[in-house]
Amino acid sequence: MFKLYNVFRLMARYYGLIRIMGLLTDFERRVLEHSKRGLTDYRIAKEELNTDIPTVSRSRKNALKKLREAEEDLVWARSIGIQNFEVTLRRTVIKDEPKLRPAF
């Protein structure tokens, strides 16, 4: 079931139905937004998101861990000289035509 969900999510991203936001899930983003407003995990779980407290606590901790790791990766990338994070297309140049052997 999980694999099927990922396939649909990838297709939706490809066709622009979902915008690519990064590594944080939508739920983790909502938890962090409520946490930033000063709400406790208990209030977020019971009053805002209607879920259980351990789920909110775990999601908040995971989101902060992901953000710390992303920050470490950005610092590393800049240390090796990568300043621009835009994706550029690279073309493969074939100098010589490949020699194909007969199929049969």
PAVOSE-954519 format. One record per atom (N, C-alpha, C, O): residue in three letters; y, x, z; atom name; residue number from 1. Coordinates in Angstrom, 3 decimals, padded with zeros to 6 digits. Each point is the difference from the previous one (the first is absolute). Example, Ala and Ser with C-alpha at 12.3 -4.5 7.8 and 13.67 -1.06 7.14 Angstrom:
<volos>
+---------+----------+----------+----------+-------+-----+
: residuo :       yy :       xx :       zz : atomo : num :
+---------+----------+----------+----------+-------+-----+
:     ala : -005.690 :  013.190 :  007.800 :     N :   1 :
:     ala :  001.190 : -000.890 :  000.000 :    CA :   1 :
:     ala :  001.200 :  000.900 :  000.000 :     C :   1 :
:     ala : -000.019 :  001.036 :  000.665 :     O :   1 :
:     ser :  001.069 : -001.386 : -001.385 :     N :   2 :
:     ser :  001.190 :  000.820 :  000.060 :    CA :   2 :
:     ser :  001.090 : -000.770 :  000.730 :     C :   2 :
:     ser :  001.108 :  000.509 :  000.169 :     O :   2 :
+---------+----------+----------+----------+-------+-----+
</volos>
This chain:
<volos>
+---------+----------+----------+----------+-------+-----+
: residuo :       yy :       xx :       zz : atomo : num :
+---------+----------+----------+----------+-------+-----+
:     met : -001.197 :  000.824 :  000.000 :     N :   1 :
:     met :  001.197 : -000.824 :  000.000 :    CA :   1 :
:     met :  001.258 :  000.866 :  000.000 :     C :   1 :
:     met :  000.980 : -000.298 : -000.682 :     O :   1 :
:     phe : -001.032 :  001.390 :  001.472 :     N :   2 :
:     phe :  001.154 :  000.889 :  000.093 :    CA :   2 :
:     phe :  000.300 :  000.656 : -001.346 :     C :   2 :
:     phe :  001.162 :  000.135 : -000.381 :     O :   2 :
:     lys : -002.223 :  000.278 : -000.346 :     N :   3 :
:     lys :  000.191 :  000.634 : -001.304 :    CA :   3 :
:     lys :  000.625 : -000.978 : -000.988 :     C :   3 :
:     lys :  000.868 :  000.373 : -000.789 :     O :   3 :
:     leu : -001.310 : -001.617 :  000.834 :     N :   4 :
:     leu :  000.543 : -001.022 : -000.888 :    CA :   4 :
:     leu :  001.488 : -000.219 :  000.280 :     C :   4 :
:     leu :  000.798 : -000.152 : -000.924 :     O :   4 :
:     tyr : -000.440 :  000.137 :  002.196 :     N :   5 :
:     tyr :  001.406 : -000.147 :  000.385 :    CA :   5 :
:     tyr :  000.827 :  001.137 : -000.564 :     C :   5 :
:     tyr :  001.089 : -000.224 : -000.527 :     O :   5 :
:     asn : -001.603 :  001.462 :  000.635 :     N :   6 :
:     asn :  000.733 :  001.159 : -000.508 :    CA :   6 :
:     asn :  000.174 : -000.055 : -001.513 :     C :   6 :
:     asn :  001.043 :  000.393 : -000.524 :     O :   6 :
:     val : -002.068 : -000.883 : -000.181 :     N :   7 :
:     val :  000.101 : -000.122 : -001.453 :    CA :   7 :
:     val :  001.122 : -000.972 : -000.368 :     C :   7 :
:     val :  000.823 :  000.295 : -000.866 :     O :   7 :
:     phe : -000.793 : -001.458 :  001.530 :     N :   8 :
:     phe :  001.055 : -000.968 : -000.283 :    CA :   8 :
:     phe :  001.371 :  000.548 :  000.366 :     C :   8 :
:     phe :  000.980 : -000.252 : -000.701 :     O :   8 :
:     arg : -000.909 :  000.999 :  001.794 :     N :   9 :
:     arg :  001.284 :  000.574 :  000.415 :    CA :   9 :
:     arg :  000.491 :  001.026 : -001.016 :     C :   9 :
:     arg :  001.186 :  000.035 : -000.328 :     O :   9 :
:     leu : -002.101 :  000.803 : -000.171 :     N :  10 :
:     leu :  000.380 :  000.994 : -001.009 :    CA :  10 :
:     leu :  000.455 : -000.674 : -001.289 :     C :  10 :
:     leu :  000.971 :  000.431 : -000.623 :     O :  10 :
:     met : -001.676 : -001.491 :  000.225 :     N :  11 :
:     met :  000.398 : -000.728 : -001.207 :    CA :  11 :
:     met :  001.377 : -000.635 :  000.187 :     C :  11 :
:     met :  000.830 :  000.023 : -000.908 :     O :  11 :
:     ala : -000.598 : -000.582 :  002.079 :     N :  12 :
:     ala :  001.295 : -000.631 :  000.269 :    CA :  12 :
:     ala :  001.115 :  001.037 : -000.017 :     C :  12 :
:     ala :  001.095 : -000.273 : -000.491 :     O :  12 :
:     arg : -001.362 :  001.451 :  001.020 :     N :  13 :
:     arg :  001.005 :  001.070 : -000.050 :    CA :  13 :
:     arg :  000.280 :  000.408 : -001.434 :     C :  13 :
:     arg :  001.152 :  000.199 : -000.385 :     O :  13 :
:     tyr : -002.222 : -000.073 : -000.412 :     N :  14 :
:     tyr :  000.147 :  000.433 : -001.388 :    CA :  14 :
:     tyr :  000.857 : -000.984 : -000.783 :     C :  14 :
:     tyr :  000.857 :  000.413 : -000.781 :     O :  14 :
:     tyr : -001.070 : -001.675 :  000.976 :     N :  15 :
:     tyr :  000.752 : -001.010 : -000.729 :    CA :  15 :
:     tyr :  001.322 : -000.370 :  000.675 :     C :  15 :
:     tyr :  000.689 : -000.914 : -000.452 :     O :  15 :
:     gly : -000.331 :  001.611 :  001.521 :     N :  16 :
:     gly :  001.296 : -000.203 :  000.631 :    CA :  16 :
:     gly :  000.075 : -001.225 :  000.892 :     C :  16 :
:     gly :  001.095 : -000.451 :  000.335 :     O :  16 :
:     leu : -002.242 : -000.096 :  000.055 :     N :  17 :
:     leu :  000.021 : -001.173 :  000.858 :    CA :  17 :
:     leu :  000.279 :  000.369 :  001.449 :     C :  17 :
:     leu :  000.534 : -000.810 :  000.758 :     O :  17 :
:     ile : -000.894 :  002.031 : -000.369 :     N :  18 :
:     ile :  000.331 :  000.483 :  001.342 :    CA :  18 :
:     ile :  000.777 :  001.296 : -000.203 :     C :  18 :
:     ile : -000.336 :  000.813 : -000.861 :     O :  18 :
:     arg :  001.356 : -000.638 :  001.650 :     N :  19 :
:     arg :  000.717 :  001.258 : -000.121 :    CA :  19 :
:     arg : -000.676 :  001.044 :  000.879 :     C :  19 :
:     arg : -000.528 : -000.307 :  001.069 :     O :  19 :
:     ile :  000.557 :  001.520 : -001.534 :     N :  20 :
:     ile : -000.631 :  001.092 :  000.734 :    CA :  20 :
:     ile :  000.973 :  000.455 :  001.075 :     C :  20 :
:     ile :  001.107 :  000.447 : -000.300 :     O :  20 :
:     met : -001.518 : -000.561 :  001.532 :     N :  21 :
:     met :  000.887 :  000.313 :  001.107 :    CA :  21 :
:     met : -000.349 :  001.320 :  000.678 :     C :  21 :
:     met :  000.867 :  000.602 :  000.633 :     O :  21 :
:     gly : -002.075 : -000.145 : -000.742 :     N :  22 :
:     gly : -000.381 :  001.212 :  000.693 :    CA :  22 :
:     gly : -001.314 : -000.190 :  000.711 :     C :  22 :
:     gly : -000.813 : -000.841 : -000.386 :     O :  22 :
:     leu :  000.605 :  001.618 :  001.420 :     N :  23 :
:     leu : -001.276 : -000.018 :  000.689 :    CA :  23 :
:     leu : -000.092 : -001.047 :  001.099 :     C :  23 :
:     leu : -001.104 : -000.338 :  000.427 :     O :  23 :
:     leu :  002.221 : -000.179 :  000.038 :     N :  24 :
:     leu : -000.033 : -000.990 :  001.068 :    CA :  24 :
:     leu : -000.387 : -001.367 : -000.563 :     C :  24 :
:     leu :  000.450 : -000.389 : -001.078 :     O :  24 :
:     thr : -001.283 : -000.328 :  001.815 :     N :  25 :
:     thr : -000.347 : -001.355 : -000.414 :    CA :  25 :
:     thr :  001.152 : -000.943 :  000.328 :     C :  25 :
:     thr :  000.903 :  000.344 :  000.763 :     O :  25 :
:     asp : -000.948 : -001.526 : -001.346 :     N :  26 :
:     asp :  001.038 : -000.996 :  000.290 :    CA :  26 :
:     asp :  000.007 : -000.346 :  001.491 :     C :  26 :
:     asp :  001.062 : -000.157 :  000.603 :     O :  26 :
:     phe : -002.252 :  000.040 : -000.016 :     N :  27 :
:     phe : -000.102 : -000.330 :  001.417 :    CA :  27 :
:     phe :  000.628 :  001.093 :  000.865 :     C :  27 :
:     phe :  000.730 : -000.296 :  000.946 :     O :  27 :
:     glu : -001.018 :  001.574 : -001.277 :     N :  28 :
:     glu :  000.578 :  001.108 :  000.755 :    CA :  28 :
:     glu :  001.522 :  000.004 : -000.118 :     C :  28 :
:     glu :  000.697 :  000.292 :  000.973 :     O :  28 :
:     arg : -000.186 : -000.608 : -002.141 :     N :  29 :
:     arg :  001.445 : -000.067 : -000.184 :    CA :  29 :
:     arg :  000.618 : -001.084 :  000.870 :     C :  29 :
:     arg :  001.040 :  000.216 :  000.622 :     O :  29 :
:     arg : -001.683 : -001.391 : -000.578 :     N :  30 :
:     arg :  000.525 : -001.088 :  000.830 :    CA :  30 :
:     arg : -000.029 :  000.378 :  001.477 :     C :  30 :
:     arg :  000.945 : -000.285 :  000.736 :     O :  30 :
:     val : -002.035 :  000.932 : -000.301 :     N :  31 :
:     val : -000.104 :  000.426 :  001.400 :    CA :  31 :
:     val :  001.124 :  000.980 :  000.335 :     C :  31 :
:     val :  000.636 : -000.116 :  001.047 :     O :  31 :
:     leu : -000.392 :  001.085 : -001.937 :     N :  32 :
:     leu :  001.067 :  000.973 :  000.259 :    CA :  32 :
:     leu :  001.378 : -000.657 :  000.003 :     C :  32 :
:     leu :  000.859 :  000.374 :  000.799 :     O :  32 :
:     glu : -000.639 : -001.342 : -001.675 :     N :  33 :
:     glu :  001.284 : -000.698 : -000.003 :    CA :  33 :
:     glu :  000.238 : -000.726 :  001.317 :     C :  33 :
:     glu :  001.096 :  000.067 :  000.557 :     O :  33 :
:     his : -002.126 : -000.768 : -000.049 :     N :  34 :
:     his :  000.137 : -000.708 :  001.271 :    CA :  34 :
:     his :  000.138 :  000.978 :  001.161 :     C :  34 :
:     his :  000.755 : -000.243 :  000.942 :     O :  34 :
:     ser : -001.483 :  001.342 : -001.015 :     N :  35 :
:     ser :  000.072 :  001.008 :  001.050 :    CA :  35 :
:     ser :  001.393 :  000.628 :  000.051 :     C :  35 :
:     ser :  000.524 :  000.280 :  001.078 :     O :  35 :
:     lys :  000.064 : -000.062 : -002.248 :     N :  36 :
:     lys :  001.347 :  000.580 : -000.068 :    CA :  36 :
:     lys :  001.038 : -000.933 :  000.625 :     C :  36 :
:     lys :  001.014 :  000.455 :  000.528 :     O :  36 :
:     arg : -001.275 : -001.761 : -000.591 :     N :  37 :
:     arg :  000.901 : -000.975 :  000.617 :    CA :  37 :
:     arg : -000.158 : -000.038 :  001.521 :     C :  37 :
:     arg :  000.722 : -000.725 :  000.684 :     O :  37 :
:     gly : -001.670 :  001.508 : -000.158 :     N :  38 :
:     gly : -000.164 :  000.091 :  001.441 :    CA :  38 :
:     gly : -001.074 : -000.898 :  000.583 :     C :  38 :
:     gly : -000.116 : -000.106 :  001.221 :     O :  38 :
:     leu : -000.674 : -000.546 : -002.071 :     N :  39 :
:     leu : -001.052 : -000.875 :  000.510 :    CA :  39 :
:     leu : -001.205 :  000.815 :  000.461 :     C :  39 :
:     leu : -000.317 :  001.039 : -000.579 :     O :  39 :
:     thr : -000.346 : -001.519 :  001.623 :     N :  40 :
:     thr : -001.218 :  000.651 :  000.481 :    CA :  40 :
:     thr : -001.170 : -000.396 : -000.898 :     C :  40 :
:     thr :  000.091 : -000.954 : -000.773 :     O :  40 :
:     asp : -001.190 :  001.699 :  000.887 :     N :  41 :
:     asp : -001.193 : -000.332 : -000.770 :    CA :  41 :
:     asp : -000.479 : -001.408 :  000.339 :     C :  41 :
:     asp : -000.471 : -000.725 : -000.875 :     O :  41 :
:     tyr :  000.591 :  000.341 :  002.140 :     N :  42 :
:     tyr : -000.429 : -001.332 :  000.419 :    CA :  42 :
:     tyr :  000.817 : -001.076 : -000.731 :     C :  42 :
:     tyr : -000.569 : -000.945 : -000.546 :     O :  42 :
:     arg :  001.890 :  001.087 :  000.537 :     N :  43 :
:     arg :  000.856 : -001.008 : -000.648 :    CA :  43 :
:     arg : -000.196 : -000.013 : -001.508 :     C :  43 :
:     arg :  000.024 : -001.057 : -000.631 :     O :  43 :
:     ile : -000.218 :  002.237 :  000.060 :     N :  44 :
:     ile : -000.248 :  000.058 : -001.455 :    CA :  44 :
:     ile : -001.286 : -000.751 : -000.329 :     C :  44 :
:     ile : -000.050 : -000.787 : -000.945 :     O :  44 :
:     ala : -000.989 :  001.043 :  001.740 :     N :  45 :
:     ala : -001.296 : -000.615 : -000.264 :    CA :  45 :
:     ala :  000.024 : -001.504 :  000.220 :     C :  45 :
:     ala : -000.469 : -000.756 : -000.851 :     O :  45 :
:     lys :  001.000 :  000.318 :  001.964 :     N :  46 :
:     lys : -000.086 : -001.414 :  000.369 :    CA :  46 :
:     lys :  001.074 : -000.868 : -000.638 :     C :  46 :
:     lys : -000.289 : -001.124 : -000.411 :     O :  46 :
:     glu :  001.514 :  001.613 :  000.316 :     N :  47 :
:     glu :  001.104 : -000.846 : -000.451 :    CA :  47 :
:     glu :  000.350 :  000.182 : -001.472 :     C :  47 :
:     glu :  000.427 : -000.950 : -000.655 :     O :  47 :
:     glu : -000.602 :  002.152 :  000.131 :     N :  48 :
:     glu :  000.452 :  000.260 : -001.366 :    CA :  48 :
:     glu : -001.119 : -000.062 : -001.032 :     C :  48 :
:     glu :  000.141 : -000.665 : -001.027 :     O :  48 :
:     leu : -001.250 :  001.349 :  001.288 :     N :  49 :
:     leu : -001.039 :  000.147 : -001.025 :    CA :  49 :
:     leu : -001.267 : -000.804 :  000.282 :     C :  49 :
:     leu : -000.901 : -000.045 : -000.837 :     O :  49 :
:     asn :  000.824 : -000.581 :  001.990 :     N :  50 :
:     asn : -001.144 : -000.848 :  000.347 :    CA :  50 :
:     asn : -001.340 :  000.729 : -000.160 :     C :  50 :
:     asn : -000.905 : -000.474 : -000.688 :     O :  50 :
:     thr :  000.806 :  001.609 :  001.324 :     N :  51 :
:     thr : -001.226 :  000.793 : -000.037 :    CA :  51 :
:     thr : -000.246 :  000.557 :  001.390 :     C :  51 :
:     thr :  000.717 : -000.351 :  000.937 :     O :  51 :
:     asp : -001.703 :  001.204 : -000.783 :     N :  52 :
:     asp : -000.282 :  000.531 :  001.338 :    CA :  52 :
:     asp :  000.752 :  001.315 :  000.248 :     C :  52 :
:     asp :  000.416 :  000.683 : -000.936 :     O :  52 :
:     ile : -000.257 : -000.357 :  002.196 :     N :  53 :
:     ile :  000.820 :  001.135 :  000.419 :    CA :  53 :
:     ile : -000.580 :  001.348 : -000.460 :     C :  53 :
:     ile :  000.753 :  000.845 : -000.486 :     O :  53 :
:     pro : -002.083 : -000.617 :  000.628 :     N :  54 :
:     pro : -000.529 :  001.290 : -000.460 :    CA :  54 :
:     pro :  000.224 :  000.258 : -001.496 :     C :  54 :
:     pro :  000.188 :  001.146 : -000.408 :     O :  54 :
:     thr : -000.207 : -002.194 : -000.397 :     N :  55 :
:     thr :  000.248 :  000.166 : -001.437 :    CA :  55 :
:     thr :  001.425 :  000.485 : -000.242 :     C :  55 :
:     thr :  000.221 :  000.897 : -000.814 :     O :  55 :
:     val :  000.733 : -001.477 :  001.506 :     N :  56 :
:     val :  001.403 :  000.407 : -000.152 :    CA :  56 :
:     val :  000.185 :  001.427 :  000.497 :     C :  56 :
:     val :  000.657 :  000.808 : -000.656 :     O :  56 :
:     ser : -001.227 : -000.498 :  001.798 :     N :  57 :
:     ser :  000.136 :  001.340 :  000.566 :    CA :  57 :
:     ser : -000.598 :  001.056 : -000.930 :     C :  57 :
:     ser :  000.611 :  001.038 : -000.254 :     O :  57 :
:     arg : -001.811 : -001.319 : -000.249 :     N :  58 :
:     arg : -000.680 :  000.938 : -000.899 :    CA :  58 :
:     arg :  000.791 :  000.156 : -001.306 :     C :  58 :
:     arg :  000.141 :  001.111 : -000.511 :     O :  58 :
:     ser :  000.370 : -002.213 : -000.022 :     N :  59 :
:     ser :  000.767 :  000.059 : -001.251 :    CA :  59 :
:     ser :  001.281 :  000.799 :  000.173 :     C :  59 :
:     ser :  000.372 :  000.772 : -000.884 :     O :  59 :
:     arg :  000.306 : -000.948 :  002.011 :     N :  60 :
:     arg :  001.223 :  000.759 :  000.266 :    CA :  60 :
:     arg : -000.298 :  001.488 :  000.094 :     C :  60 :
:     arg :  000.722 :  000.817 : -000.571 :     O :  60 :
:     lys : -001.791 : -000.458 :  001.294 :     N :  61 :
:     lys : -000.366 :  001.413 :  000.143 :    CA :  61 :
:     lys : -000.414 :  000.606 : -001.338 :     C :  61 :
:     lys :  000.380 :  001.127 : -000.316 :     O :  61 :
:     asn : -001.159 : -001.876 : -000.473 :     N :  62 :
:     asn : -000.420 :  000.498 : -001.313 :    CA :  62 :
:     asn :  001.196 :  000.195 : -000.923 :     C :  62 :
:     asn :  000.071 :  000.993 : -000.724 :     O :  62 :
:     ala :  000.870 : -001.936 :  000.745 :     N :  63 :
:     ala :  001.184 :  000.101 : -000.858 :    CA :  63 :
:     ala :  000.822 :  001.231 :  000.367 :     C :  63 :
:     ala :  000.452 :  000.729 : -000.883 :     O :  63 :
:     leu : -000.257 : -000.496 :  002.162 :     N :  64 :
:     leu :  000.778 :  001.172 :  000.425 :    CA :  64 :
:     leu : -000.715 :  001.294 : -000.362 :     C :  64 :
:     leu :  000.643 :  000.980 : -000.374 :     O :  64 :
:     lys : -001.968 : -000.968 :  000.484 :     N :  65 :
:     lys : -000.779 :  001.175 : -000.385 :    CA :  65 :
:     lys :  000.144 :  000.267 : -001.496 :     C :  65 :
:     lys :  000.178 :  001.146 : -000.411 :     O :  65 :
:     lys : -000.254 : -002.201 : -000.407 :     N :  66 :
:     lys :  000.166 :  000.159 : -001.444 :    CA :  66 :
:     lys :  001.377 :  000.548 : -000.339 :     C :  66 :
:     lys :  000.136 :  000.851 : -000.879 :     O :  66 :
:     leu :  000.879 : -001.336 :  001.571 :     N :  67 :
:     leu :  001.362 :  000.476 : -000.254 :    CA :  67 :
:     leu :  000.163 :  001.466 :  000.384 :     C :  67 :
:     leu :  000.654 :  000.764 : -000.711 :     O :  67 :
:     arg : -001.256 : -000.367 :  001.848 :     N :  68 :
:     arg :  000.059 :  001.411 :  000.407 :    CA :  68 :
:     arg : -000.683 :  000.879 : -001.043 :     C :  68 :
:     arg :  000.534 :  001.044 : -000.376 :     O :  68 :
:     glu : -001.718 : -001.463 : -000.096 :     N :  69 :
:     glu : -000.734 :  000.792 : -000.984 :    CA :  69 :
:     glu :  000.749 :  000.080 : -001.320 :     C :  69 :
:     glu :  000.005 :  001.046 : -000.649 :     O :  69 :
:     ala :  000.629 : -002.143 :  000.245 :     N :  70 :
:     ala :  000.775 :  000.014 : -001.240 :    CA :  70 :
:     ala :  001.183 :  000.956 :  000.128 :     C :  70 :
:     ala :  000.342 :  000.707 : -000.948 :     O :  70 :
:     glu :  000.272 : -000.693 :  002.115 :     N :  71 :
:     glu :  001.127 :  000.895 :  000.224 :    CA :  71 :
:     glu : -000.453 :  001.460 : -000.070 :     C :  71 :
:     glu :  000.696 :  000.841 : -000.570 :     O :  71 :
:     glu : -001.859 : -000.542 :  001.147 :     N :  72 :
:     glu : -000.525 :  001.366 : -000.063 :    CA :  72 :
:     glu : -000.276 :  000.406 : -001.443 :     C :  72 :
:     glu :  000.270 :  001.138 : -000.385 :     O :  72 :
:     asp : -000.805 : -002.060 : -000.420 :     N :  73 :
:     asp : -000.269 :  000.300 : -001.403 :    CA :  73 :
:     asp :  001.289 :  000.235 : -000.777 :     C :  73 :
:     asp :  000.048 :  000.879 : -000.860 :     O :  73 :
:     leu :  001.004 : -001.656 :  001.152 :     N :  74 :
:     leu :  001.281 :  000.201 : -000.670 :    CA :  74 :
:     leu :  000.593 :  001.363 :  000.344 :     C :  74 :
:     leu :  000.533 :  000.681 : -000.875 :     O :  74 :
:     val : -000.623 : -000.285 :  002.129 :     N :  75 :
:     val :  000.509 :  001.313 :  000.415 :    CA :  75 :
:     val : -000.765 :  001.099 : -000.726 :     C :  75 :
:     val :  000.598 :  000.972 : -000.463 :     O :  75 :
:     trp : -001.922 : -001.121 :  000.361 :     N :  76 :
:     trp : -000.815 :  000.990 : -000.703 :    CA :  76 :
:     trp :  000.379 :  000.061 : -001.478 :     C :  76 :
:     trp :  000.161 :  001.090 : -000.550 :     O :  76 :
:     ala : -000.018 : -002.244 : -000.099 :     N :  77 :
:     ala :  000.334 : -000.028 : -001.428 :    CA :  77 :
:     ala :  001.336 :  000.689 : -000.251 :     C :  77 :
:     ala :  000.149 :  000.746 : -000.967 :     O :  77 :
:     arg :  000.807 : -000.995 :  001.828 :     N :  78 :
:     arg :  001.311 :  000.652 : -000.164 :    CA :  78 :
:     arg : -000.092 :  001.500 :  000.256 :     C :  78 :
:     arg :  000.741 :  000.778 : -000.600 :     O :  78 :
:     ser : -001.648 : -000.369 :  001.491 :     N :  79 :
:     ser : -000.131 :  001.431 :  000.299 :    CA :  79 :
:     ser : -000.559 :  000.788 : -001.176 :     C :  79 :
:     ser :  000.245 :  001.201 : -000.110 :     O :  79 :
:     ile : -001.001 : -001.868 : -000.780 :     N :  80 :
:     ile : -000.521 :  000.705 : -001.175 :    CA :  80 :
:     ile :  000.901 : -000.202 : -001.214 :     C :  80 :
:     ile : -000.329 :  000.437 : -001.103 :     O :  80 :
:     gly :  001.465 : -001.100 :  001.309 :     N :  81 :
:     gly :  000.981 : -000.095 : -001.058 :    CA :  81 :
:     gly :  000.046 : -001.308 : -000.762 :     C :  81 :
:     gly :  000.727 : -000.098 : -000.988 :     O :  81 :
:     ile : -001.470 : -000.902 :  001.403 :     N :  82 :
:     ile :  000.056 : -001.292 : -000.677 :    CA :  82 :
:     ile :  001.153 : -000.798 :  000.591 :     C :  82 :
:     ile : -000.022 : -000.368 :  001.174 :     O :  82 :
:     gln :  001.012 :  000.109 : -001.986 :     N :  83 :
:     gln :  001.167 : -000.761 :  000.465 :    CA :  83 :
:     gln :  000.053 : -001.389 : -000.621 :     C :  83 :
:     gln :  000.465 : -000.953 :  000.625 :     O :  83 :
:     asn : -000.945 :  000.848 : -001.857 :     N :  84 :
:     asn :  000.041 : -001.259 : -000.723 :    CA :  84 :
:     asn : -001.393 : -000.626 :  000.032 :     C :  84 :
:     asn : -000.970 :  000.618 : -000.441 :     O :  84 :
:     phe :  000.870 : -001.835 :  000.960 :     N :  85 :
:     phe : -001.306 : -000.640 :  000.143 :    CA :  85 :
:     phe : -000.273 : -001.036 : -001.085 :     C :  85 :
:     phe : -000.901 : -000.827 :  000.145 :     O :  85 :
:     glu :  001.669 :  000.867 : -001.227 :     N :  86 :
:     glu : -000.241 : -000.919 : -001.106 :    CA :  86 :
:     glu : -001.202 :  000.476 : -000.805 :     C :  86 :
:     glu : -000.234 :  001.201 : -000.135 :     O :  86 :
:     val : -000.504 : -002.129 : -000.382 :     N :  87 :
:     val : -001.176 :  000.321 : -000.814 :    CA :  87 :
:     val :  000.455 :  000.221 : -001.427 :     C :  87 :
:     val :  000.658 : -000.856 : -000.592 :     O :  87 :
:     thr : -001.009 :  002.001 :  000.046 :     N :  88 :
:     thr :  000.328 :  000.286 : -001.393 :    CA :  88 :
:     thr : -001.289 :  000.053 : -000.793 :     C :  88 :
:     thr : -001.013 :  000.515 :  000.473 :     O :  88 :
:     leu :  001.057 : -001.046 : -001.674 :     N :  89 :
:     leu : -001.179 :  000.023 : -000.854 :    CA :  89 :
:     leu : -000.158 :  001.374 : -000.622 :     C :  89 :
:     leu :  000.970 :  000.615 : -000.446 :     O :  89 :
:     arg : -002.182 : -000.154 :  000.423 :     N :  90 :
:     arg : -000.293 :  001.277 : -000.639 :    CA :  90 :
:     arg : -000.919 : -000.268 : -001.174 :     C :  90 :
:     arg : -000.957 : -000.766 :  000.107 :     O :  90 :
:     arg :  001.253 :  001.397 : -001.217 :     N :  91 :
:     arg : -000.833 : -000.175 : -001.177 :    CA :  91 :
:     arg : -000.933 :  001.188 : -000.130 :     C :  91 :
:     arg :  000.384 :  001.147 :  000.228 :     O :  91 :
:     thr : -001.603 : -001.446 : -000.594 :     N :  92 :
:     thr : -000.964 :  001.047 : -000.259 :    CA :  92 :
:     thr :  000.120 :  000.398 : -001.461 :     C :  92 :
:     thr : -000.104 : -000.841 : -000.892 :     O :  92 :
:     val :  000.319 :  002.100 :  000.658 :     N :  93 :
:     val :  000.138 :  000.496 : -001.364 :    CA :  93 :
:     val : -001.308 :  000.666 : -000.395 :     C :  93 :
:     val : -000.444 :  000.960 :  000.630 :     O :  93 :
:     ile : -000.159 : -001.489 : -001.682 :     N :  94 :
:     ile : -001.242 :  000.584 : -000.505 :    CA :  94 :
:     ile :  000.375 :  000.878 : -001.181 :     C :  94 :
:     ile :  000.475 : -000.493 : -001.023 :     O :  94 :
:     lys : -000.688 :  001.797 :  001.167 :     N :  95 :
:     lys :  000.389 :  000.942 : -001.037 :    CA :  95 :
:     lys : -000.975 : -000.016 : -001.167 :     C :  95 :
:     lys :  000.410 : -000.043 : -001.161 :     O :  95 :
:     asp : -001.692 :  000.077 :  001.470 :     N :  96 :
:     asp : -001.013 : -000.004 : -001.046 :    CA :  96 :
:     asp : -000.752 : -001.318 :  000.043 :     C :  96 :
:     asp : -000.281 : -000.546 :  001.068 :     O :  96 :
:     glu : -000.036 :  000.053 : -002.248 :     N :  97 :
:     glu : -000.764 : -001.243 : -000.067 :    CA :  97 :
:     glu : -001.401 :  000.255 :  000.535 :     C :  97 :
:     glu : -000.631 :  000.986 : -000.381 :     O :  97 :
:     pro :  000.134 : -001.848 :  001.251 :     N :  98 :
:     pro : -001.326 :  000.244 :  000.558 :    CA :  98 :
:     pro : -001.090 : -000.095 : -001.066 :     C :  98 :
:     pro :  000.087 : -000.810 : -000.923 :     O :  98 :
:     lys : -001.109 :  001.645 :  001.065 :     N :  99 :
:     lys : -001.124 : -000.023 : -000.926 :    CA :  99 :
:     lys : -001.016 : -001.000 :  000.514 :     C :  99 :
:     lys : -000.550 :  000.166 :  001.089 :     O :  99 :
:     leu :  000.308 : -001.175 : -001.851 :     N : 100 :
:     leu : -000.953 : -001.034 :  000.407 :    CA : 100 :
:     leu : -001.333 :  000.247 : -000.673 :     C : 100 :
:     leu : -000.050 :  000.376 : -001.171 :     O : 100 :
:     arg : -001.006 : -000.580 :  001.890 :     N : 101 :
:     arg : -001.333 :  000.132 : -000.589 :    CA : 101 :
:     arg : -000.458 : -001.373 : -000.476 :     C : 101 :
:     arg :  000.438 : -001.019 :  000.533 :     O : 101 :
:     pro : -001.292 :  000.986 : -001.506 :     N : 102 :
:     pro : -000.474 : -001.306 : -000.486 :    CA : 102 :
:     pro : -000.747 : -000.752 :  001.081 :     C : 102 :
:     pro : -000.687 :  000.596 :  000.829 :     O : 102 :
:     ala :  000.826 : -001.908 : -000.848 :     N : 103 :
:     ala : -000.633 : -000.831 :  001.019 :    CA : 103 :
:     ala : -001.516 : -000.015 : -000.151 :     C : 103 :
:     ala : -000.724 : -000.016 :  000.995 :     O : 103 :
:     phe :  000.236 :  000.023 : -002.251 :     N : 104 :
:     phe : -001.460 : -000.041 : -000.223 :    CA : 104 :
:     phe : -000.430 :  001.113 : -000.902 :     C : 104 :
:     phe : -001.187 :  000.126 : -000.301 :     O : 104 :
+---------+----------+----------+----------+-------+-----+
</volos>
